[in-house]
Amino acid sequence: MKKITIKDIAMEAKVSISTVSFVLNDKGEKMNISKAVIKKVQDVAEKLHYRPNMIASSLRTGKTRSIGLIVEDISNQFFSDLARVIEDEAKKLGYRVFYCSTGDDDDRSDELIQSLLQANVDGFIITPTEKLEKSIDHLMKLKKPVVLIDRYFPGQNVSHVVMDNYEGAYSATQFLIKNGRRTIALVNNTSGMIQMQLREKGYVDAMKEAGLYNESHILHLDYHSNEDTKIEAIVHFFEKNPGIDAVLFSANYMGLAGLQAFRKMGLKIPEDLSIISFDDHYSFRLHTPPISVIEQPIDAIAVKAVEMLMDQMMDDRDFVIEKVLQKGRLVIRESV
């Protein structure tokens, strides 16, 4: 099949090759080409299924029409769903997405940023690891468009869009209290990232307000430990604290490990233990009983992140740093 060129478009539209070039490179209005001609060229390009030469376009404009998306773990349903929506939104705007996982590894995260810089992506959407602040500062110094999602660094002036993690944890804990649960545990990780800190603070504040807070009812798991180790740590914690009647998990992978631990212990849900977890998962809906969750507004976060990045890429001088909080949703199922 013959590759369609701008010469083919020019012949079909009965305009010059330079006119086609200006239109396809978004310079039509700047070159005083009429709206009618611009539309005609665009319609012909679509009709002929024209696909630009990305390498030539990059050499000519310095732009690759590509976005680098760096997430913690693309195999985690939360991040895969987020990546899917970001890719769909970018595609609508004519952008490709290169995405990769960090495994919450600081060195790998830095390597991925350097690789995407070498690939000359036009902008970055990043879920940062704990020590990635300097690398993001470097991107800002290079005047690269950057938007952080899911987490951010409180002292850094970078656009981000995240869920209101404090409110999500506070509301979920309050719901458990209102439903008669008094000895409520929190299972968090040791990362120290802002989203996990806020989830823990929401839980702590709700428990303190109710006069129920007990520091020994918080378990911190090592993110980098394998699943079996997490399961054993949860079993040990609940055997040590047999009076616990409810638990809030700070992420779905911890909740999934918890369900396996409770099955090993023979605990009945919700008779023995009520459960709520951050971040929905297919397994939570299929579990018997289905598990209640704090559902992140994935579509809203993804769409807003792409919108904010495009604003930066379209005008790298006058864009405004935006810090957006999206509210999550407490989805009550049969585990409470």
Residue frames relative to the residue before (quaternion, step in Angstrom):
aa qw qx qy qz dx dy dz
M 1.0000 0.0000 0.0000 0.0000 0.00 0.00 0.00
K 0.4659 -0.7053 0.4663 0.2609 3.57 -0.81 1.06
K 0.4122 -0.6935 0.5339 0.2532 3.56 -1.02 0.85
I 0.3850 -0.7294 0.5233 0.2142 3.55 -0.81 1.03
T 0.1340 -0.7902 0.5959 0.0499 3.58 -0.92 0.98
I 0.6563 -0.4934 0.3692 0.4353 3.56 -1.28 0.15
K 0.5552 0.5860 -0.3975 0.4364 3.62 1.20 -0.41
D 0.6372 0.5235 -0.3227 0.4646 3.61 0.99 -0.82
I 0.6490 0.5104 -0.3100 0.4713 3.57 1.01 -0.86
A 0.6454 0.5305 -0.3170 0.4490 3.57 0.96 -0.89
M 0.6619 0.5015 -0.3088 0.4637 3.60 0.95 -0.86
E 0.6763 0.4956 -0.2903 0.4612 3.58 0.94 -0.92
A 0.7358 0.4126 -0.2232 0.4885 3.59 0.96 -0.88
K 0.3333 -0.7686 0.4758 0.2680 3.58 1.37 -0.24
V 0.5277 0.5493 -0.4535 0.4628 3.54 0.86 1.11
S 0.6347 -0.5380 0.3834 0.4009 3.58 -1.26 0.16
I 0.6302 -0.5293 0.4108 0.3923 3.54 -1.28 0.42
S 0.6398 0.5326 -0.3286 0.4461 3.60 1.00 -0.80
T 0.6165 0.5348 -0.3472 0.4620 3.59 1.06 -0.71
V 0.6442 0.5099 -0.3193 0.4723 3.59 0.93 -0.87
S 0.6475 0.5321 -0.3149 0.4456 3.57 0.93 -0.92
F 0.6641 0.5010 -0.3070 0.4623 3.59 0.91 -0.92
V 0.6684 0.5075 -0.3055 0.4499 3.59 0.91 -0.91
L 0.7179 0.4586 -0.2636 0.4525 3.58 0.82 -0.99
N 0.7032 0.4056 -0.2616 0.5220 3.57 1.25 -0.30
D 0.5266 -0.6883 0.3714 0.3331 3.56 1.30 0.60
K 0.5327 0.6109 -0.4214 0.4068 3.57 1.04 0.77
G 0.3169 0.7997 -0.4645 0.2105 3.55 1.33 0.24
E 0.7056 0.4503 -0.2723 0.4746 3.58 0.75 -1.01
K 0.6288 0.5465 -0.3320 0.4424 3.57 1.02 -0.83
M 0.7245 0.3984 -0.2275 0.5143 3.60 1.10 -0.71
N 0.5025 -0.7029 0.3827 0.3270 3.56 1.31 0.45
I 0.3281 0.7099 -0.5415 0.3084 3.57 0.99 0.83
S 0.5094 -0.6841 0.4245 0.3038 3.58 -0.80 0.97
K 0.6214 -0.5599 0.4033 0.3711 3.54 -1.22 0.57
A 0.6194 0.5562 -0.3379 0.4390 3.57 1.09 -0.74
V 0.6740 0.4779 -0.2927 0.4813 3.58 0.96 -0.89
I 0.6119 0.5487 -0.3452 0.4532 3.59 1.01 -0.81
K 0.6823 0.4798 -0.2891 0.4697 3.57 0.87 -0.95
K 0.6274 0.5453 -0.3367 0.4423 3.57 1.00 -0.82
V 0.6657 0.4974 -0.2968 0.4704 3.57 0.92 -0.94
Q 0.6589 0.5114 -0.3074 0.4581 3.58 0.93 -0.90
D 0.6531 0.5158 -0.3101 0.4596 3.59 0.99 -0.83
V 0.6559 0.4999 -0.3107 0.4726 3.59 0.97 -0.84
A 0.6326 0.5350 -0.3290 0.4532 3.59 0.99 -0.87
E 0.6661 0.4869 -0.2971 0.4805 3.57 1.01 -0.83
K 0.6396 0.5416 -0.3164 0.4444 3.57 0.98 -0.87
L 0.7372 0.4054 -0.2176 0.4947 3.58 0.98 -0.87
H 0.3896 -0.7419 0.4551 0.3013 3.59 1.36 0.02
Y 0.1289 0.8254 -0.5332 0.1333 3.55 0.95 0.95
R 0.0633 -0.7654 0.6401 0.0213 3.56 -1.02 0.91
P 0.3738 -0.7584 0.4811 0.2318 3.61 -0.51 1.13
N 0.4883 -0.6062 0.5374 0.3245 3.55 -1.28 0.47
M 0.3334 -0.7978 0.4667 0.1858 3.55 -0.22 1.31
I 0.6397 0.5254 -0.3397 0.4464 3.60 1.00 -0.75
A 0.6693 0.4870 -0.3034 0.4720 3.58 0.90 -0.93
S 0.6417 0.5265 -0.3201 0.4567 3.56 0.98 -0.85
S 0.6528 0.5183 -0.3126 0.4555 3.57 0.98 -0.85
L 0.6571 0.5069 -0.3114 0.4629 3.58 0.95 -0.86
R 0.6933 0.4905 -0.2745 0.4510 3.56 1.02 -0.82
T 0.8148 0.2897 -0.1187 0.4879 3.58 0.85 -1.00
G 0.4262 -0.6823 0.4852 0.3426 3.59 1.17 -0.47
K 0.6561 0.4737 -0.3001 0.5050 3.59 1.32 0.07
T 0.2452 -0.7867 0.5515 0.1297 3.58 -1.04 0.76
R 0.3137 -0.7579 0.4968 0.2835 3.56 1.33 -0.17
S 0.5477 0.5736 -0.4106 0.4499 3.52 0.90 1.03
I 0.2248 -0.7543 0.6076 0.1062 3.53 -1.25 0.65
G 0.2862 -0.7301 0.5926 0.1841 3.54 -1.08 0.77
L 0.0749 -0.7946 0.6024 0.0121 3.58 -0.68 1.11
I 0.0437 -0.8016 0.5958 -0.0227 3.56 -0.59 1.17
V 0.0111 0.8062 -0.5890 0.0535 3.58 -0.58 1.18
E 0.6666 -0.5272 0.3554 0.3892 3.55 -1.28 0.31
D 0.7975 -0.1231 0.1494 0.5714 3.57 0.77 -1.03
I 0.2872 -0.8015 0.5004 0.1573 3.58 -0.19 1.28
S 0.6136 0.5457 -0.3580 0.4445 3.62 1.21 -0.33
N 0.5626 0.5656 -0.3908 0.4593 3.61 1.27 -0.27
Q 0.5422 -0.6711 0.3918 0.3196 3.57 -0.75 1.03
F 0.6083 0.5582 -0.3635 0.4316 3.60 0.99 -0.74
F 0.7307 0.4278 -0.2469 0.4713 3.59 0.78 -1.00
S 0.6333 0.5157 -0.3489 0.4597 3.61 1.02 -0.65
D 0.6400 0.5063 -0.3247 0.4783 3.60 1.03 -0.75
L 0.6306 0.5323 -0.3186 0.4664 3.57 1.04 -0.84
A 0.6660 0.5091 -0.2958 0.4580 3.58 0.92 -0.96
R 0.6350 0.5458 -0.3323 0.4341 3.57 0.99 -0.84
V 0.6854 0.4708 -0.2912 0.4730 3.59 0.88 -0.93
I 0.6303 0.5245 -0.3364 0.4631 3.61 0.98 -0.80
E 0.6560 0.5074 -0.3120 0.4634 3.58 0.95 -0.87
D 0.6438 0.5193 -0.3201 0.4619 3.61 0.97 -0.83
E 0.6741 0.4916 -0.2965 0.4648 3.59 0.91 -0.92
A 0.6586 0.5061 -0.3102 0.4624 3.58 0.95 -0.86
K 0.6350 0.5462 -0.3278 0.4370 3.58 1.00 -0.84
K 0.6123 0.5570 -0.3431 0.4439 3.58 1.04 -0.77
L 0.7333 0.4044 -0.2080 0.5054 3.56 1.14 -0.71
G 0.5820 -0.6270 0.3553 0.3766 3.57 1.28 0.22
Y 0.5618 0.5915 -0.3902 0.4268 3.58 1.17 0.52
R 0.3298 -0.6968 0.6002 0.2132 3.54 -1.22 0.65
V 0.2441 -0.7565 0.5876 0.1513 3.57 -1.22 0.50
F 0.1478 -0.7390 0.6514 0.0876 3.55 -0.94 0.99
Y 0.0358 0.8388 -0.5428 0.0241 3.59 -0.47 1.07
C 0.0505 -0.7921 0.6067 -0.0433 3.50 -1.16 0.78
S 0.3946 -0.7176 0.5367 0.2034 3.54 -1.29 0.53
T 0.3608 -0.7447 0.5259 0.1967 3.55 -1.08 0.77
G 0.2718 -0.7505 0.5448 0.2572 3.58 1.09 -0.66
D 0.5178 -0.6510 0.3837 0.4011 3.56 1.31 0.47
D 0.4467 0.6659 -0.4528 0.3899 3.57 1.16 0.74
D 0.4252 -0.7422 0.4592 0.2399 3.59 -0.53 1.19
D 0.6683 0.5027 -0.3095 0.4527 3.61 0.88 -0.90
R 0.6561 0.4975 -0.3121 0.4740 3.57 0.96 -0.87
S 0.6193 0.5515 -0.3425 0.4416 3.60 1.00 -0.79
D 0.6657 0.4959 -0.2968 0.4720 3.57 0.94 -0.92
E 0.6370 0.5271 -0.3210 0.4619 3.60 1.01 -0.82
L 0.6537 0.5174 -0.3131 0.4549 3.58 0.99 -0.84
I 0.6271 0.5244 -0.3348 0.4687 3.58 1.01 -0.76
Q 0.6624 0.5014 -0.3077 0.4639 3.59 0.93 -0.90
S 0.6472 0.5181 -0.3194 0.4590 3.60 0.99 -0.81
L 0.6835 0.4725 -0.2888 0.4757 3.58 0.95 -0.85
L 0.5841 0.5443 -0.3687 0.4761 3.59 1.15 -0.53
Q 0.6619 0.4993 -0.3018 0.4707 3.59 0.97 -0.86
A 0.6560 0.4883 -0.3015 0.4902 3.57 1.16 -0.62
N 0.3824 -0.7746 0.4326 0.2582 3.56 1.38 -0.02
V 0.1627 0.7805 -0.5827 0.1574 3.60 0.89 0.87
D 0.5274 -0.6757 0.4277 0.2871 3.56 -1.10 0.71
G 0.8108 -0.0337 0.0419 0.5829 3.60 1.15 -0.44
F 0.3304 -0.7504 0.5502 0.1583 3.54 -1.31 0.38
I 0.0666 -0.7147 0.6921 0.0758 3.54 -1.19 0.73
I 0.0029 -0.8537 0.5124 -0.0923 3.56 -0.48 1.23
T 0.1703 -0.6807 0.6919 0.1698 3.54 -1.22 0.64
P 0.2509 -0.8437 0.4529 0.1417 3.60 -0.02 1.26
T 0.4216 -0.6449 0.5725 0.2802 3.52 -1.31 0.50
E 0.7660 -0.4475 0.2292 0.4006 3.53 -1.31 0.37
K 0.8051 0.2709 -0.1264 0.5123 3.60 0.97 -0.83
L 0.4181 0.7424 -0.4348 0.2916 3.57 1.20 0.54
E 0.3719 0.7742 -0.4601 0.2250 3.59 1.27 -0.06
K 0.6695 0.5040 -0.3084 0.4501 3.61 0.91 -0.89
S 0.6397 0.5249 -0.3261 0.4571 3.59 1.00 -0.77
I 0.6531 0.4918 -0.3097 0.4855 3.57 1.05 -0.76
D 0.5890 0.5475 -0.3555 0.4763 3.59 1.10 -0.69
H 0.6418 0.5313 -0.3169 0.4532 3.58 1.00 -0.86
L 0.6386 0.5167 -0.3239 0.4694 3.59 0.99 -0.82
M 0.6459 0.5207 -0.3164 0.4599 3.56 1.01 -0.81
K 0.6444 0.5159 -0.3189 0.4657 3.60 1.03 -0.79
L 0.6646 0.4769 -0.2878 0.4981 3.56 1.16 -0.66
K 0.3905 -0.7395 0.4470 0.3175 3.57 1.39 -0.07
K 0.3258 0.7233 -0.5288 0.3019 3.55 1.02 0.88
P 0.4755 -0.6585 0.4930 0.3118 3.62 -0.86 0.84
V 0.0287 0.8060 -0.5860 0.0782 3.57 -0.81 1.06
V 0.0163 0.7516 -0.6594 0.0020 3.57 -1.08 0.82
L 0.2475 -0.7598 0.5857 0.1358 3.56 -0.90 0.96
I 0.0933 -0.7888 0.6050 0.0555 3.57 -1.05 0.73
D 0.8035 0.2903 -0.2531 0.4540 3.54 -1.31 0.60
R 0.8022 -0.0494 0.0667 0.5912 3.62 1.03 -0.71
Y 0.0750 -0.7865 0.6126 0.0243 3.57 -1.26 0.34
F 0.4437 -0.6415 0.5371 0.3210 3.56 -1.33 -0.01
P 0.4819 -0.7244 0.4041 0.2824 3.63 -0.48 1.17
G 0.7425 0.4216 -0.2416 0.4610 3.61 0.98 -0.73
Q 0.6299 0.5543 -0.3206 0.4395 3.58 1.27 -0.03
N 0.3274 -0.7633 0.5300 0.1710 3.57 -0.85 1.00
V 0.3190 0.7266 -0.5222 0.3123 3.55 0.39 1.34
S 0.5358 -0.6239 0.4566 0.3394 3.58 -0.99 0.77
H 0.1083 0.7915 -0.5974 0.0699 3.56 -0.99 0.83
V 0.1181 -0.7516 0.6416 0.0971 3.53 -1.29 0.42
V 0.0856 0.8030 -0.5723 0.1428 3.54 -0.61 1.22
M 0.5482 -0.5621 0.4853 0.3847 3.53 -1.32 0.17
D 0.4946 -0.6045 0.5217 0.3430 3.56 -1.23 0.46
N 0.1873 -0.8464 0.4932 0.0727 3.54 0.21 1.35
Y 0.6112 0.5512 -0.3536 0.4445 3.58 1.04 -0.75
E 0.6887 0.4868 -0.2841 0.4561 3.56 0.79 -1.04
G 0.6355 0.5487 -0.3317 0.4302 3.58 0.99 -0.82
A 0.6980 0.4576 -0.2676 0.4815 3.57 0.89 -0.95
Y 0.6332 0.5397 -0.3257 0.4491 3.58 1.00 -0.87
S 0.6877 0.4863 -0.2824 0.4592 3.60 0.85 -0.98
A 0.6547 0.5134 -0.3154 0.4565 3.58 0.97 -0.85
T 0.6578 0.4990 -0.3096 0.4716 3.59 0.96 -0.84
Q 0.6312 0.5279 -0.3234 0.4673 3.57 1.00 -0.84
F 0.6368 0.5352 -0.3281 0.4477 3.58 0.98 -0.83
L 0.6471 0.5107 -0.3154 0.4701 3.58 0.97 -0.84
I 0.6476 0.5202 -0.3115 0.4615 3.58 0.99 -0.88
K 0.6732 0.5003 -0.2934 0.4588 3.58 0.92 -0.93
N 0.6959 0.4375 -0.2636 0.5048 3.57 1.21 -0.47
G 0.6921 -0.5569 0.2490 0.3858 3.53 1.18 0.69
R 0.5207 0.6229 -0.4349 0.3895 3.60 1.22 0.09
R 0.1511 -0.8296 0.5366 0.0323 3.57 -0.85 0.98
T 0.7516 0.2938 -0.1814 0.5620 3.60 1.05 -0.68
I 0.0718 0.8453 -0.5133 0.1297 3.53 0.38 1.36
A 0.2295 -0.7810 0.5706 0.1087 3.55 -0.83 1.06
L 0.2169 -0.7212 0.6356 0.1698 3.54 -1.37 0.32
V 0.1100 -0.7550 0.6419 0.0767 3.56 -0.99 0.88
N 0.0170 0.8000 -0.5917 0.0978 3.54 -0.52 1.29
N 0.4280 -0.6654 0.5093 0.3387 3.60 -1.24 -0.16
T 0.5938 -0.6104 0.4148 0.3206 3.56 -1.31 0.12
S 0.3821 0.7850 -0.4473 0.1943 3.62 1.25 0.01
G 0.3072 -0.7709 0.5073 0.2323 3.59 0.99 -0.76
M 0.4204 0.6977 -0.4813 0.3237 3.62 1.24 0.15
I 0.6771 -0.5614 0.3090 0.3618 3.53 -1.15 0.78
Q 0.6567 0.5168 -0.3420 0.4297 3.62 0.91 -0.80
M 0.6678 0.4829 -0.3035 0.4783 3.59 1.05 -0.72
Q 0.6057 0.5447 -0.3459 0.4657 3.58 1.09 -0.68
L 0.6854 0.4868 -0.2868 0.4594 3.58 0.93 -0.92
R 0.6176 0.5269 -0.3485 0.4686 3.59 1.05 -0.67
E 0.6618 0.4928 -0.3062 0.4747 3.57 0.97 -0.83
K 0.6548 0.5174 -0.3192 0.4490 3.59 0.97 -0.84
G 0.6239 0.5388 -0.3392 0.4531 3.60 1.03 -0.77
Y 0.6459 0.5097 -0.2982 0.4839 3.56 1.01 -0.88
V 0.6790 0.5065 -0.2962 0.4412 3.59 0.80 -1.05
D 0.6755 0.5020 -0.3041 0.4464 3.60 0.86 -0.95
A 0.6539 0.5046 -0.3168 0.4663 3.60 0.95 -0.84
M 0.6668 0.4938 -0.3005 0.4703 3.60 0.97 -0.81
K 0.6548 0.5074 -0.3159 0.4626 3.60 0.98 -0.81
E 0.6363 0.5313 -0.3296 0.4520 3.59 0.97 -0.82
A 0.7122 0.4252 -0.2454 0.5018 3.58 1.09 -0.70
G 0.4594 -0.6979 0.4337 0.3372 3.59 1.30 -0.03
L 0.5527 0.6417 -0.3577 0.3935 3.58 1.20 0.53
Y 0.4587 0.7320 -0.4297 0.2628 3.60 1.24 -0.12
N 0.0591 0.7562 -0.6486 0.0628 3.52 -1.05 0.94
E 0.4173 -0.7516 0.4549 0.2324 3.59 -0.40 1.25
S 0.6483 0.5452 -0.3258 0.4199 3.59 1.06 -0.68
H 0.6257 0.5386 -0.3360 0.4533 3.59 1.27 -0.12
I 0.5734 0.5296 -0.3975 0.4825 3.58 1.24 0.46
L 0.1155 -0.7842 0.6084 0.0380 3.57 -0.83 1.05
H 0.1445 -0.7783 0.6068 0.0719 3.58 -0.88 0.97
L 0.1729 -0.7934 0.5802 0.0627 3.57 -0.72 1.14
D 0.4680 -0.6435 0.5253 0.3015 3.56 -1.15 0.65
Y 0.4610 -0.7051 0.4635 0.2746 3.59 -0.62 1.14
H 0.7319 0.4645 -0.2433 0.4352 3.57 0.90 -0.92
S 0.5001 0.6325 -0.4490 0.3849 3.62 1.20 -0.05
N 0.5205 -0.6392 0.4523 0.3404 3.59 -1.12 0.56
E 0.7172 -0.4794 0.2914 0.4134 3.55 -1.28 0.34
D 0.6386 0.5349 -0.3372 0.4385 3.59 0.94 -0.83
T 0.6431 0.5169 -0.3176 0.4673 3.57 1.02 -0.80
K 0.6349 0.5184 -0.3260 0.4711 3.58 1.02 -0.81
I 0.6454 0.5259 -0.3191 0.4529 3.59 0.92 -0.90
E 0.6755 0.4941 -0.2959 0.4604 3.59 0.88 -0.92
A 0.6362 0.5268 -0.3274 0.4588 3.59 1.04 -0.77
I 0.6525 0.5029 -0.3085 0.4757 3.59 1.03 -0.80
V 0.6257 0.5288 -0.3341 0.4660 3.60 0.97 -0.83
H 0.6676 0.5069 -0.2986 0.4563 3.59 0.86 -0.98
F 0.6561 0.5275 -0.3053 0.4451 3.58 0.94 -0.94
F 0.7256 0.4332 -0.2550 0.4699 3.61 0.84 -0.94
E 0.6024 0.5205 -0.3649 0.4827 3.58 1.14 -0.46
K 0.6531 0.5065 -0.3005 0.4761 3.57 1.11 -0.69
N 0.7692 0.2425 -0.1192 0.5791 3.60 1.20 -0.62
P 0.0543 -0.8695 0.4903 0.0247 3.62 0.54 1.15
G 0.6383 0.5607 -0.3390 0.4041 3.61 1.15 -0.37
I 0.4544 0.6946 -0.4588 0.3171 3.63 1.20 -0.13
D 0.1321 -0.8252 0.5473 0.0459 3.57 -0.82 1.03
A 0.7815 0.1240 -0.1116 0.6012 3.61 1.28 0.09
V 0.0834 -0.7980 0.5956 0.0390 3.57 -1.20 0.50
L 0.1968 -0.7362 0.6379 0.1107 3.52 -1.17 0.80
F 0.1831 -0.7757 0.5972 0.0900 3.57 -0.74 1.09
S 0.4195 -0.7585 0.4528 0.2092 3.58 -0.83 1.02
A 0.7865 0.0737 -0.0741 0.6087 3.62 1.26 -0.06
N 0.6299 -0.5897 0.3463 0.3681 3.57 -1.12 0.61
Y 0.6351 0.5277 -0.3655 0.4296 3.63 0.98 -0.66
M 0.6202 0.5074 -0.3414 0.4913 3.60 1.17 -0.52
G 0.6365 0.5312 -0.3218 0.4573 3.56 1.03 -0.77
L 0.6499 0.5091 -0.3166 0.4671 3.58 1.00 -0.80
A 0.6326 0.5038 -0.3267 0.4891 3.60 1.04 -0.75
G 0.6323 0.5515 -0.3198 0.4402 3.57 1.05 -0.81
L 0.6437 0.5249 -0.3270 0.4507 3.59 0.94 -0.85
Q 0.6525 0.4998 -0.3129 0.4759 3.58 1.02 -0.77
A 0.6311 0.5318 -0.3275 0.4600 3.57 1.06 -0.79
F 0.6862 0.4898 -0.2923 0.4514 3.59 0.89 -0.94
R 0.6066 0.5374 -0.3549 0.4661 3.58 1.12 -0.62
K 0.6392 0.5202 -0.3200 0.4673 3.59 1.01 -0.82
M 0.7089 0.4595 -0.2491 0.4736 3.57 1.08 -0.80
G 0.4370 -0.7157 0.4437 0.3162 3.58 1.26 -0.26
L 0.3785 0.7297 -0.4880 0.2935 3.59 1.18 0.50
K 0.3095 -0.7483 0.5603 0.1743 3.57 -1.04 0.83
I 0.1932 -0.7682 0.6044 0.0851 3.55 -1.01 0.95
P 0.6208 -0.2718 -0.7351 0.0209 1.64 -1.62 1.92
E 0.3418 0.7768 -0.4867 0.2070 3.62 1.23 0.10
D 0.7693 0.3173 -0.1724 0.5271 3.59 0.85 -0.97
L 0.8192 0.0474 0.0698 0.5672 3.54 1.03 -0.84
S 0.2415 -0.7423 0.6085 0.1429 3.56 -0.88 1.00
I 0.1319 -0.8129 0.5664 0.0325 3.58 -1.03 0.80
I 0.0487 0.7260 -0.6859 0.0068 3.52 -1.21 0.80
S 0.0789 -0.7995 0.5945 0.0334 3.57 -1.00 0.83
F 0.4648 -0.6066 0.5564 0.3262 3.54 -1.22 0.52
D 0.8448 0.2099 -0.1727 0.4609 3.54 -1.26 0.68
D 0.3461 -0.7598 0.5190 0.1834 3.55 -0.53 1.23
H 0.0584 -0.7714 0.6333 0.0215 3.55 -1.30 0.39
Y 0.6163 -0.5583 0.3961 0.3893 3.58 -1.09 0.68
S 0.6557 0.5388 -0.3179 0.4228 3.57 0.93 -0.88
F 0.6117 0.5527 -0.3553 0.4406 3.60 1.09 -0.63
R 0.6812 0.4768 -0.2900 0.4739 3.58 1.04 -0.76
L 0.6973 0.4718 -0.2634 0.4711 3.58 1.13 -0.69
H 0.5366 0.6462 -0.3962 0.3710 3.58 1.23 -0.44
T 0.2478 -0.7396 0.6021 0.1708 3.56 -1.22 0.54
P 0.4717 -0.3637 -0.7690 0.2322 1.54 -0.88 2.36
P 0.6338 -0.5117 0.3983 0.4217 3.63 -1.24 0.33
I 0.4077 -0.7490 0.4841 0.1959 3.57 -1.02 0.91
S 0.4411 -0.6829 0.5242 0.2536 3.57 -0.96 0.95
V 0.0753 -0.8226 0.5636 -0.0065 3.59 -1.01 0.82
I 0.3441 -0.6242 0.6397 0.2877 3.48 -1.44 0.20
E 0.1948 -0.8301 0.5192 0.0583 3.54 -0.24 1.33
Q 0.3402 -0.7367 0.5479 0.2035 3.56 -0.76 1.03
P 0.4550 -0.6775 0.4995 0.2905 3.62 -1.05 0.70
I 0.1532 -0.8579 0.4834 0.0832 3.56 0.55 1.24
D 0.6751 0.4959 -0.3118 0.4485 3.60 0.80 -0.95
A 0.6726 0.5039 -0.3010 0.4505 3.58 0.89 -0.95
I 0.6481 0.5113 -0.3172 0.4668 3.60 0.98 -0.84
A 0.6897 0.4964 -0.2845 0.4437 3.58 0.84 -1.01
V 0.6709 0.4970 -0.3005 0.4611 3.58 0.87 -0.97
K 0.6729 0.4929 -0.2978 0.4644 3.58 0.91 -0.90
A 0.6303 0.5397 -0.3392 0.4431 3.61 0.99 -0.79
V 0.6634 0.4864 -0.3030 0.4812 3.60 0.93 -0.87
E 0.6355 0.5357 -0.3222 0.4531 3.58 0.97 -0.86
M 0.6757 0.4903 -0.2899 0.4679 3.59 0.90 -0.94
L 0.6505 0.5104 -0.3198 0.4627 3.59 1.00 -0.81
M 0.6447 0.5226 -0.3234 0.4546 3.59 0.97 -0.84
D 0.6056 0.5519 -0.3522 0.4522 3.59 1.04 -0.76
Q 0.6710 0.4884 -0.2945 0.4738 3.58 0.97 -0.85
M 0.6912 0.4890 -0.2893 0.4466 3.58 0.92 -0.89
M 0.6614 0.5048 -0.3081 0.4612 3.58 1.10 -0.64
D 0.7968 0.0473 -0.0063 0.6023 3.57 1.10 -0.69
D 0.1210 -0.8542 0.5036 0.0461 3.55 0.10 1.29
R 0.6453 0.5167 -0.3341 0.4528 3.59 1.25 0.09
D 0.8174 0.2978 -0.1197 0.4784 3.56 0.85 -0.96
F 0.4227 0.7072 -0.4894 0.2860 3.64 1.16 0.12
V 0.3848 -0.7164 0.5451 0.2038 3.54 -1.23 0.66
I 0.4529 -0.6461 0.5334 0.3049 3.58 -1.02 0.80
E 0.0934 -0.8034 0.5878 0.0192 3.58 -0.74 1.08
K 0.0803 -0.7691 0.6334 0.0298 3.55 -1.03 0.87
V 0.0239 -0.8602 0.5036 -0.0764 3.52 -0.07 1.39
L 0.1638 -0.7556 0.6287 0.0838 3.55 -1.02 0.95
Q 0.1224 -0.7735 0.6189 0.0604 3.56 -0.84 1.00
K 0.4068 -0.7332 0.4905 0.2373 3.57 -0.89 0.91
G 0.3680 -0.7202 0.5473 0.2152 3.57 -0.99 0.89
R 0.3631 -0.7191 0.5520 0.2156 3.56 -1.33 0.02
L 0.3262 -0.7285 0.5729 0.1863 3.55 -0.87 1.02
V 0.1082 -0.8004 0.5893 0.0196 3.57 -0.49 1.23
I 0.1747 -0.8159 0.5475 0.0632 3.57 -0.37 1.26
R 0.0336 -0.7709 0.6358 -0.0197 3.51 -0.82 1.14
E 0.7696 -0.4243 0.2525 0.4048 3.57 -1.17 -0.40
S 0.5296 0.6552 -0.4049 0.3554 3.63 1.24 0.12
V 0.6841 0.3848 -0.2847 0.5504 3.61 1.28 0.11
